[in-house]
Structures are given as structure tokens and as C-alpha cells.
Amino acid sequence: MNPLPMIDAPLAVQLHILSALPALILGPVALFRRRRDRWHKLIGRTWAASMFALALSSLFIHDNPIIGPFSPIHALSILTFWGLFTGIRAIRRGDRRGHAQAMRGLYVQALILASVLTLLPGRRISTALFPENPEIGLSIAVVCGVILALVAYRLPIPQSHAPHA
């Protein structure tokens, strides 16, 4: 067995994983930082680019097709594109609260939910991480997903300010 099965994965899968890693790491940094300064903007833009690449690359992964080449998990790609659009539009309009809600929802729904789904038995990541006991991945994903979702939804949302004229 290959110790690094993702190296043998199709290019779209490799790009998807490479996009997911910074998105998973930078998301909490942007969400949990108290200051909304230039670092927040830089981290947020990098995170948004990673999320866009993540959603785009997912459209080229067709492991379990149901409708043409797509499966229900591809709906998360559409959710991701919409969440990015909504969050970016909100902050450009000066709506901090709307921006925070959109980005928090995107992190929880598109990343946490997708992470839980990738650890379901039979999925590529689950098979790579837990080849002998796929139920371990499912258990870890459910517990972590619930904890992270509760934490993310409890974060304070900054108050909206009128857009600068």
C-alpha cells in the first residue's frame, strides 16, 4: 500500500487538497482574531482565494456521480461560490455584520460539513487515513464537526458601520 495515497490521486484531487489545507488553517485565524486590520484583510483574501480554488477544483472530481458527472457534495461548491460572493459584497458595502455572517457560515458549512463528509466510510480521504477502521474517521468527523460548528456560531459578530462616503 502506498504510504501517501494522495500522490497517486488525480490532479483535481491533489489541487483540491492543496486548496483545502490553507482554507482550514486560515479560516479560524480570520474568524478568531479580535482585530480587523490589514492582517485580517490579507488572511481573509488568502482564505477566500483558497476557498474559490477549493470549490473550483471540486467540480472536476467525479468519484461518485449521480447526476451526470456530479454528486450531491458538489452542491457545496455552489454554496461556496455564493457564500464568497455574499461575503465580499457585504464588506464592500460596509456591512461588517453581513460579511461576518457570510464568512462564518461559509467556513462552517463549506469546510466543516465537507470535512465531515470526506471522512465518511468509502470516501477517498477516509480510506487513506483509516484503511482498516473507517468508522474511526466517521466518529472523529462528527465530534469535531459538532464542536467546531458550536464554536463558530458562538463567535461575536462585529457591529455594522455606515459605509464610508
Kinemage of the C-alpha trace (Angstrom):
@kinemage 1
@onewidth
@group {chain A} dominant
@subgroup {mainchain}
@vectorlist {calphas} color= white
{ca met a 1} P 0.000 0.000 0.000
{ca asn a 2} L 1.217 3.486 -0.864
{ca pro a 3} L 2.013 5.418 2.354
{ca leu a 4} L 0.887 8.632 0.631
{ca pro a 5} L -2.144 7.599 -1.455
{ca met a 6} L -2.999 11.173 -2.390
{ca ile a 7} L 0.162 11.384 -4.506
{ca asp a 8} L -1.404 8.832 -6.846
{ca ala a 9} L -4.726 10.692 -6.873
{ca pro a 10} L -5.889 12.599 -9.959
{ca leu a 11} L -4.612 16.168 -10.348
{ca ala a 12} L -8.005 17.674 -9.451
{ca val a 13} L -7.961 15.810 -6.128
{ca gln a 14} L -4.419 16.951 -5.374
{ca leu a 15} L -5.326 20.584 -6.158
{ca his a 16} L -8.443 20.219 -4.028
{ca ile a 17} L -6.421 19.021 -1.046
{ca leu a 18} L -3.785 21.732 -1.544
{ca ser a 19} L -6.569 24.341 -1.539
{ca ala a 20} L -8.292 22.849 1.497
{ca leu a 21} L -5.260 22.957 3.776
{ca pro a 22} L -4.772 26.758 3.818
{ca ala a 23} L -8.537 27.261 3.937
{ca leu a 24} L -8.839 25.042 7.015
{ca ile a 25} L -5.868 26.722 8.736
{ca leu a 26} L -6.586 30.355 7.829
{ca gly a 27} L -10.336 30.244 8.458
{ca pro a 28} L -10.110 30.142 12.257
{ca val a 29} L -7.309 32.724 12.245
{ca ala a 30} L -9.513 35.199 10.384
{ca leu a 31} L -12.588 34.326 12.466
{ca phe a 32} L -10.947 34.350 15.899
{ca arg a 33} L -8.670 37.385 15.553
{ca arg a 34} L -10.016 40.282 17.569
{ca arg a 35} L -8.523 42.985 15.394
{ca arg a 36} L -9.918 43.696 11.972
{ca asp a 37} L -6.771 45.226 10.497
{ca arg a 38} L -4.613 44.769 7.398
{ca trp a 39} L -3.591 41.280 8.610
{ca his a 40} L -7.256 40.315 8.784
{ca lys a 41} L -7.684 41.555 5.211
{ca leu a 42} L -4.606 39.700 3.972
{ca ile a 43} L -5.561 36.471 5.734
{ca gly a 44} L -9.173 36.846 4.613
{ca arg a 45} L -8.252 37.408 0.980
{ca thr a 46} L -5.894 34.440 1.025
{ca trp a 47} L -8.620 32.345 2.647
{ca ala a 48} L -11.188 33.472 0.061
{ca ala a 49} L -8.807 32.589 -2.785
{ca ser a 50} L -8.231 29.167 -1.227
{ca met a 51} L -11.972 28.647 -0.886
{ca phe a 52} L -12.530 29.643 -4.512
{ca ala a 53} L -9.802 27.225 -5.675
{ca leu a 54} L -11.259 24.541 -3.407
{ca ala a 55} L -14.750 24.911 -4.879
{ca leu a 56} L -13.462 25.150 -8.446
{ca ser a 57} L -11.258 22.064 -8.148
{ca ser a 58} L -14.146 20.084 -6.645
{ca leu a 59} L -16.097 20.488 -9.877
{ca phe a 60} L -13.511 18.280 -11.582
{ca ile a 61} L -13.709 15.436 -9.042
{ca his a 62} L -16.244 12.829 -10.103
{ca asp a 63} L -15.805 9.900 -7.719
{ca asn a 64} L -19.471 9.122 -7.008
{ca pro a 65} L -21.529 10.629 -9.856
{ca ile a 66} L -25.301 10.662 -9.538
{ca ile a 67} L -26.450 13.456 -11.871
{ca gly a 68} L -24.173 13.422 -14.898
{ca pro a 69} L -20.638 13.735 -13.557
{ca phe a 70} L -21.818 15.361 -10.291
{ca ser a 71} L -22.851 14.121 -6.865
{ca pro a 72} L -24.754 15.853 -4.051
{ca ile a 73} L -21.494 17.025 -2.452
{ca his a 74} L -20.985 19.265 -5.495
{ca ala a 75} L -23.820 21.409 -4.137
{ca leu a 76} L -21.263 22.602 -1.574
{ca ser a 77} L -19.285 24.101 -4.441
{ca ile a 78} L -22.259 26.242 -5.433
{ca leu a 79} L -22.768 27.148 -1.757
{ca thr a 80} L -19.115 28.169 -1.563
{ca phe a 81} L -19.269 30.388 -4.649
{ca trp a 82} L -22.451 32.009 -3.328
{ca gly a 83} L -21.022 32.467 0.174
{ca leu a 84} L -17.872 34.111 -1.188
{ca phe a 85} L -19.934 36.423 -3.384
{ca thr a 86} L -22.253 37.330 -0.493
{ca gly a 87} L -19.425 37.932 1.991
{ca ile a 88} L -17.330 40.023 -0.384
{ca arg a 89} L -20.351 42.040 -1.492
{ca ala a 90} L -21.291 42.708 2.141
{ca ile a 91} L -17.872 44.026 3.162
{ca arg a 92} L -17.624 46.183 0.034
{ca arg a 93} L -20.923 47.755 1.060
{ca gly a 94} L -19.594 48.333 4.567
{ca asp a 95} L -21.841 45.698 6.119
{ca arg a 96} L -19.498 44.078 8.648
{ca arg a 97} L -22.238 42.039 10.239
{ca gly a 98} L -23.376 40.579 6.914
{ca his a 99} L -19.756 39.904 5.974
{ca ala a 100} L -19.056 38.136 9.263
{ca gln a 101} L -22.209 36.037 8.997
{ca ala a 102} L -21.475 35.039 5.405
{ca met a 103} L -17.861 34.107 6.083
{ca arg a 104} L -18.636 32.269 9.304
{ca gly a 105} L -21.422 30.356 7.614
{ca leu a 106} L -19.156 29.561 4.688
{ca tyr a 107} L -16.438 28.247 6.980
{ca val a 108} L -18.812 26.072 8.963
{ca gln a 109} L -20.967 24.847 6.109
{ca ala a 110} L -18.482 24.502 3.275
{ca leu a 111} L -15.407 23.405 5.214
{ca ile a 112} L -16.679 21.693 8.342
{ca leu a 113} L -19.574 19.945 6.623
{ca ala a 114} L -17.349 18.934 3.711
{ca ser a 115} L -14.691 17.657 6.123
{ca val a 116} L -17.285 15.530 7.867
{ca leu a 117} L -18.433 14.173 4.522
{ca thr a 118} L -14.894 13.330 3.377
{ca leu a 119} L -14.417 11.140 6.438
{ca leu a 120} L -17.469 9.029 5.705
{ca pro a 121} L -16.573 5.392 5.028
{ca gly a 122} L -15.768 4.807 1.365
{ca arg a 123} L -14.576 8.350 0.629
{ca arg a 124} L -11.005 8.813 -0.616
{ca ile a 125} L -9.705 10.679 2.475
{ca ser a 126} L -11.321 8.229 4.872
{ca thr a 127} L -9.834 5.287 3.004
{ca ala a 128} L -6.383 6.907 3.049
{ca leu a 129} L -6.462 7.807 6.744
{ca phe a 130} L -8.365 4.839 8.152
{ca pro a 131} L -7.996 1.925 5.722
{ca glu a 132} L -8.634 -0.722 8.395
{ca asn a 133} L -11.282 1.095 10.520
{ca pro a 134} L -13.300 3.656 8.521
{ca glu a 135} L -15.730 4.111 11.436
{ca ile a 136} L -12.938 5.906 13.320
{ca gly a 137} L -12.938 8.678 10.704
{ca leu a 138} L -16.676 8.995 10.907
{ca ser a 139} L -16.591 9.255 14.699
{ca ile a 140} L -13.807 11.858 14.686
{ca ala a 141} L -15.503 13.905 11.986
{ca val a 142} L -18.842 14.001 13.759
{ca val a 143} L -17.388 15.013 17.112
{ca cys a 144} L -15.050 17.661 15.621
{ca gly a 145} L -17.744 18.966 13.301
{ca val a 146} L -20.200 19.485 16.139
{ca ile a 147} L -17.613 21.183 18.350
{ca leu a 148} L -16.330 23.491 15.608
{ca ala a 149} L -19.833 24.389 14.472
{ca leu a 150} L -20.856 25.331 18.006
{ca val a 151} L -17.721 27.430 18.498
{ca ala a 152} L -18.037 29.191 15.143
{ca tyr a 153} L -21.689 30.113 15.667
{ca arg a 154} L -20.967 31.496 19.121
{ca leu a 155} L -18.379 33.998 17.889
{ca pro a 156} L -19.352 37.634 18.385
{ca ile a 157} L -20.346 39.452 15.204
{ca pro a 158} L -18.928 42.983 14.796
{ca gln a 159} L -21.485 45.758 14.624
{ca ser a 160} L -22.250 47.273 11.225
{ca his a 161} L -20.955 50.693 10.438
{ca ala a 162} L -22.259 53.001 7.777
{ca pro a 163} L -20.224 52.775 4.573
{ca his a 164} L -17.631 55.471 4.088
{ca ala a 165} L -18.713 58.124 1.629
